[in-house]
Amino acid sequence: MKKFLYLLMALPLLGFFTSCDDDDNMPNVRISIDYGNATVVDNAVYVVKPDTLKVLAVTVKAVNTDHNATLGPVTYSFDGVPSAFVPVSPYPVNIATKDIPVGSHVLELSATVAEEGCSLATIAAAVKVNVVENASDIPDSGGGTTTRMENAVYTLK
């Protein structure tokens, strides 16, 4: 009788180890990142030292206009060092540049993404951040300045 009860209790656990056979049903989204105290030029972010780099909002939009998409909590890393975990939309974070050397750096973010009719996935994006001494060190984009990065490059897992 004990073996039967043990087997009965173990059966629901098998559901945790099964996977969906349709891995092609991944979300198809566009990610946008809004910055403060920064300028976006050619998919790179420029911030003048010692200003604080501000990520004001991270949003996703489903490519399929019939679907809705949303993000879960966002985890940030700067140069590979975990910096913040933000569970609340619009997922803002401030990164002080006072002690960051002038040069090229990487801001990474990851989050769970959900789209209607698709599997849950983890989205990971890496953004090049250039810390400069003066505003004159920011290159001219030719199309005006912006503080929003549309369609940031990302991968889904």
C-alpha positions as CSV (number, residue, x, y, z in Angstrom):
1,M,0.0,0.0,0.0
2,K,2.9,2.4,0.8
3,K,4.4,1.8,-2.7
4,F,1.1,2.6,-4.3
5,L,0.7,5.8,-2.3
6,Y,4.3,6.8,-3.1
7,L,3.7,6.2,-6.8
8,L,0.5,8.2,-6.7
9,M,2.3,11.1,-5.1
10,A,5.2,10.9,-7.6
11,L,3.0,11.0,-10.8
12,P,2.3,14.7,-10.7
13,L,6.0,15.4,-10.5
14,L,6.5,13.9,-13.9
15,G,4.7,16.9,-15.4
16,F,7.6,19.1,-14.4
17,F,10.0,17.1,-16.5
18,T,8.0,17.1,-19.8
19,S,8.6,19.7,-22.4
20,C,6.6,21.1,-25.3
21,D,7.3,19.4,-28.6
22,D,6.6,22.7,-30.5
23,D,9.8,24.7,-29.9
24,D,9.0,26.9,-32.9
25,N,6.3,28.7,-31.0
26,M,8.7,31.3,-29.5
27,P,7.7,34.9,-29.0
28,N,8.4,37.3,-31.8
29,V,8.7,40.8,-30.2
30,R,10.4,44.1,-30.6
31,I,12.2,45.5,-27.6
32,S,12.6,49.2,-26.9
33,I,14.7,50.8,-24.2
34,D,14.3,54.5,-23.1
35,Y,17.3,56.2,-21.6
36,G,17.8,59.4,-19.5
37,N,21.1,61.3,-19.4
38,A,22.2,59.5,-22.5
39,T,22.2,59.7,-26.2
40,V,21.7,56.8,-28.6
41,V,23.7,56.9,-31.8
42,D,24.0,53.9,-34.2
43,N,22.6,51.4,-31.6
44,A,25.2,52.5,-29.0
45,V,24.4,54.5,-25.9
46,Y,26.6,57.5,-25.0
47,V,26.8,58.9,-21.5
48,V,29.0,61.8,-20.3
49,K,31.0,61.0,-17.1
50,P,30.0,61.5,-14.2
51,D,26.3,61.6,-15.2
52,T,24.1,58.7,-14.1
53,L,23.0,56.5,-17.0
54,K,19.3,56.1,-16.5
55,V,17.2,53.3,-18.0
56,L,13.8,54.8,-17.8
57,A,11.7,52.0,-19.4
58,V,12.1,48.6,-21.1
59,T,9.1,47.6,-23.2
60,V,8.2,44.8,-25.7
61,K,5.7,44.8,-28.5
62,A,4.6,41.7,-30.4
63,V,5.4,41.7,-34.1
64,N,2.0,40.1,-34.7
65,T,-0.4,42.9,-34.1
66,D,-3.1,40.5,-33.0
67,H,-1.0,39.4,-30.0
68,N,-0.1,41.2,-26.8
69,A,3.3,40.7,-25.2
70,T,4.8,41.6,-21.8
71,L,8.0,41.3,-19.8
72,G,8.6,39.8,-16.5
73,P,11.2,41.1,-14.0
74,V,14.3,42.5,-15.6
75,T,17.9,41.7,-14.4
76,Y,20.6,44.1,-15.3
77,S,24.4,43.5,-15.5
78,F,27.1,46.1,-16.3
79,D,30.3,44.7,-17.7
80,G,29.3,41.2,-16.6
81,V,28.7,42.3,-13.0
82,P,25.1,41.9,-11.7
83,S,23.7,45.4,-11.1
84,A,20.0,45.3,-10.4
85,F,16.9,43.2,-10.3
86,V,13.8,45.2,-11.1
87,P,10.5,43.4,-10.7
88,V,8.1,46.3,-11.5
89,S,7.3,47.8,-14.9
90,P,8.7,50.0,-16.5
91,Y,11.8,48.4,-15.1
92,P,13.9,51.6,-14.4
93,V,17.5,51.5,-13.2
94,N,20.2,54.1,-12.5
95,I,23.9,53.3,-13.1
96,A,26.4,55.8,-11.7
97,T,29.3,56.5,-14.1
98,K,31.5,58.4,-11.6
99,D,33.8,55.4,-11.0
100,I,33.4,53.8,-14.5
101,P,36.4,54.4,-16.7
102,V,36.0,56.3,-20.0
103,G,35.5,53.8,-22.9
104,S,33.3,51.1,-24.2
105,H,31.2,49.0,-21.8
106,V,28.3,46.5,-22.0
107,L,24.9,46.8,-20.4
108,E,23.1,43.5,-20.4
109,L,19.5,42.8,-19.5
110,S,17.4,39.7,-19.3
111,A,13.8,39.1,-18.6
112,T,11.0,36.6,-19.1
113,V,8.9,37.5,-22.2
114,A,5.3,36.3,-22.7
115,E,3.3,36.6,-25.9
116,E,-0.2,35.4,-26.5
117,G,-0.3,32.0,-28.1
118,C,3.5,31.5,-27.6
119,S,5.7,29.7,-25.2
120,L,7.3,31.6,-22.3
121,A,10.9,32.5,-23.1
122,T,13.8,34.4,-21.7
123,I,15.0,37.5,-23.6
124,A,18.6,38.7,-23.3
125,A,19.9,41.9,-24.8
126,A,23.4,43.5,-24.7
127,V,23.8,47.2,-25.3
128,K,27.1,48.9,-26.0
129,V,27.5,51.8,-23.6
130,N,30.2,54.4,-24.3
131,V,31.3,56.5,-21.3
132,V,32.8,59.8,-22.6
133,E,34.5,62.8,-21.0
134,N,32.6,65.5,-22.8
135,A,29.4,65.9,-24.7
136,S,31.5,66.9,-27.7
137,D,32.9,63.3,-27.8
138,I,29.4,62.0,-28.8
139,P,29.3,61.4,-32.5
140,D,26.8,63.1,-34.7
141,S,24.1,60.7,-35.8
142,G,23.1,62.8,-38.8
143,G,19.4,62.2,-38.0
144,G,19.2,64.1,-34.7
145,T,19.7,62.7,-31.2
146,T,17.4,60.2,-29.5
147,T,17.2,58.7,-26.1
148,R,15.2,55.6,-27.3
149,M,16.7,52.4,-28.7
150,E,14.1,50.7,-30.9
151,N,14.3,47.1,-31.9
152,A,17.3,46.4,-29.7
153,V,19.2,43.3,-30.6
154,Y,18.3,40.3,-28.4
155,T,18.2,36.6,-28.2
156,L,15.5,34.3,-27.0
157,K,16.1,31.1,-25.0
